């Protein structure tokens, strides 16, 4: 079988390579999965660079999220379509614990299923964590990302006012159409000025996916007693925290990671989250965008497409 693998950490375009290896054999309570679709997430790129919260055990395949078909399992019948997260999904076959498989609902395509968990559930989980109610205010960075678009849609359904940032005006109208209250192009506009025009006292919450200077500017947009959830670092730069505003405005900054939140949910919480998110995806009440799909062997072209500015949807490896 084929897999995309790296033997040292570094820029994906430099360290990733295609190789042929033996098809894996599942252990007890594991399933052999033929992978049919994978999406490229920022966490995948950071993992290859050695910058993610999980350290790669070299050599390693790339990718964390995928959809596929069960070929062998003690729990699921052969032919069952499943979605899952696992370290190293950029390969044709993999073995995954049966307990980690989620059957794909009837009517959901592989293209949607391979991106139905990480970003949609993260958006859902962060809103649940925030406790924001109708009329609340939320500022999100990276509003044009797959995660940002889902946050906007979910928040709009709950009557939450969402201000989204982006770095290109090309997608401004698209985010407004999804339900954003306002969209700010941080490459041309002052974030704090625009936020204050809408919410003079500041916003209730910030979800930050960028870090760095933009994260610091977003933090300054909070009202007294406000809170920031940090879950991404697209800038690859830490947030320079202003101790003064933290102290005198009584602000809180908290890290948020899907894996940690998921572990705390318990069986009933997990079932509730999956039911709500997947139901919305199936009814297309929340939509996910796909920019282009590439065969696994064309991963280099897929990475080039992923890195192009102005991308409006996910890049998939099929």
N, C-alpha and C positions, 0 to 999 in steps of 0.2 A: 504494500500500500504506500501511498505518497503522504508526506507530511512536510510542513514548513517548520524549520527548526533553527535554533541559534545555539552556538557553542560558547559564545561570550556576549556580554551585554554591550549595548551600543545603539546607534541609530538603526532603526529597523531596515532601512534600505541598504545598509552596509553589512549587517550581521545575519540577516535572515537568508536561509537557503532551502531549496527543495531537495528532498532525499527520498529514497525508497527503502522501506523497512518491512519487517514481517508484521502481518496482522496480529493484534494482541489477543490473548486468551483471557476471558473473564475469570476472576476468582469467585469464591463463594459469595453469594448475595450481591454480585455485580452483574451488569448487563453489557453485552457487546452491542455497540451502537454504530450504525452506518450513518455518518454525518451528511446531511443534505444541504444545510445552510448555516452560515456564520456571519455575524456583523462585526465591523471594526469599531471598537470603542476607544476613547482616550486611555482607559486603564490598560488596554492591550499594548499600546505604544509605550506607556510608562513602564510596564512590566518588562518589555524587551530591553529597555534602557537601564533597568535596575533601579527605577525610581518609585516603584509602587510599594504598597504596604506588605505585599507578599514577595519574598525573595525567590527568584527562579533557581531551581536545582538543575544545573547545566549537565548535559544538553537538555534543552526544553523546547517544546512546541509553543507557539504563541496562541493567544485567544482564550477567552473565558466563557463565552456564551454561544450556544448553538441549538439547532433543531436537527432531529434525525429519526431513524427508524430502528426499532429493536430487532436484532437478529438472533439474540440468545439471552435468555433471562429465566430466573427461577420464579419471578413475580409477574412479569408482563408477557403476554402472548407475542410470538414473533409477528412482526408487521405493525406493531403499535407505534404510532407517531408520538414522539416525545420532545420536550424541550428541557434543557438542563444547563447548569453552569459547572465548569470543570477547568482545571489548569491544563491548557494545551488543547484547543479545539480546532486549530488549523491543520487538520489531518483528515484522512478519509474514514478512519475507524478509531474508536476509543472505547475504553471500559469505564463505566460509571456505576457507583453504588445504586442499587435499585431504589433505595430510599430517597435519592436525590433527583429522581426523574419525575417530571410533571407531564401527564398526558396532554397532548395538544387537542383543544376543543374542536369538534367537528365544525368545518366551515372556516377555520383559520389556516391561512397559507403558511408554508414554510418560511416565506420571506418575512411575514409578520411575526411568526412564532419565534424565530431566532433572535428577535429584538423585543420580545414581549415581556421579558422579566426585568433585566437590570435597570433600564431607564424608567419604564412605567411604574415599576414597584418602588424604585427609589423616590420618584416624584410623589407617589401616594404615601409612602412611609414618612417622608419629610413633612408633608402637610398634616398627617396624623400626629406626628411628634410636636409640631408647632401648636396644635390646638386652635388654630385660627378659625374664626367663625365669620358668618356673613357680615359684611361691612368692614372687616379687618383689612389691613394694608400690608403688602408684601413686595419687596424689591428682590429680583433675581438677576444675577449676572449670567452671561452666556445664554441669553434668552433665545437665540436662534439655534441652539443645540437641540439634539433629539430629546434630552432630558428637559430642557427649558420649555420646549413646545408642549410637552405633556403636563408640566407644572401649570402652565398658563391655562390649558384646557380644564384640568381638574379644579383649579382654583376658581375659574370663572363659573363652573357649575355650582360651586359652594357660595357664590356671591362675594368672593374675596377680590379686592382691588389689587391687580398685579402690575407693577412697573418692571419692564424687562430692558436689559441693556444688550446692545450689540455693537459691532465695530464696522458695520456697513449698512447703509440705508436700504440696500436692495430687498431685504426681507422685512422691512418695517411694516408694510401693509399686511403681509401674511400673518405676522404676530398679532396685529390689531384684529384681523379677521378671526383669529383663534380665540380672542376674548381678552387680550391684554388691555388694561386701562390706558397705558401709555408705553411708548417705546422710545428709548433714549440711545442715540448714536454717540457713544463715549469718545469716538475719534474726532468729533466736531463740537459736541455740546458739553457743558458743565453738568456733571451728574448731580451734585448737591443743589445747584440752582434749579434745575428742572424738577427735582423731587420736591423741593420746598414750595415750588409754585403749586403743586398738587396737594401736598400734605405739609403745611407750614410747621407743624410740630415734629415732623419726621414720620417714618413708617414703623409699624409694629415689629416687623420681622425682615430679616435678610437671609436669603439662601445664596451662598457664594460657591461658585464652581471654578473661579479663576485664580484667586489669591493675589499676591503681589500688590502693586499700587492700586489696582482697581478694587481689590478686596478692602483695602484701607479706606478708599473713598466711599464704598458702599456702607461700611461700618459707621462712618460719620453721618449717614442719612437716617440712622435710627432715632426714634423719639426716646425720651428718658424712660429707662426701664426696659428698653427694647432688647432683642436677642438676635444673634447671627448664628446660623448653622453653616458650618464649613464642611463641604464634602468633596471638593475637587481642587486641583491645582494646575489648571490649564496653562498658566503663565510659567509654571515651574519655579516660581519665586514665592517665598513665604510672605505673609501679610505683615507689614511693619506696623505693629499695634501702637496706637496713641494711648498711653497710660492715662493721660488727663481726661479724655472723654470717657474712658472706661470707668474711671472713678466718679467723676462729677455728674455723669448722666446715668450711672448705675447700669451699665450695659453688660451683657453676657455674650461670650463667644464659646461655642461648643462644637466639637467635631461630630460628624455623622457619617456612619459607614453602614451600607446595606447589610453586610454579613453580621455585624453586631446586633443591629435592630432585629433582623430575622430570627436570630437565636433566642431572643427574649420573647418572641410572640407566643410561643406555645402552639399546640396543634390547632386549637380553635381560631387563634389569631391568624395563623398562616392560611387556613381555609377561607376565612373571611376576606383577607387581602387578595388571594388568588381569584376568588369568586367575583369580587367587585371590579378588579382591574381587567380580568379577561372578559367579563361581560361587557364592559365599556368598549374594549377593543373589537369584540365580535360585532357589536351593534354600530361600530364606527362612531360612537359618541366621542371617543378620542381617537385621533388618527396619528399614524407614524409614517414618515416620509422615506422613500427610497430614491436615492440619486441614481445608482447604477449597480449592476451585478457582474461579477467576474468569476470565471472558473478558478478553482484553488491554485492551479498551476500558473495562473496569471496574477499572482499575489503582488508582484512588483508594480504592475499597472494599477492594481487596486489601491496600493499605498500612495501612488502618485495622485490618483483621483481624490483620495481621502485628504491629502495635504493641500489641495487647491483651495485658495480663498474663495469665499462666496458660495461654498457648497451648501445646498438646501436640503439634503436628505442623507440617509445612511448609505454607506458603501458596503455591499455584501460580497462574501466569498461563497460560491455555490459548488 
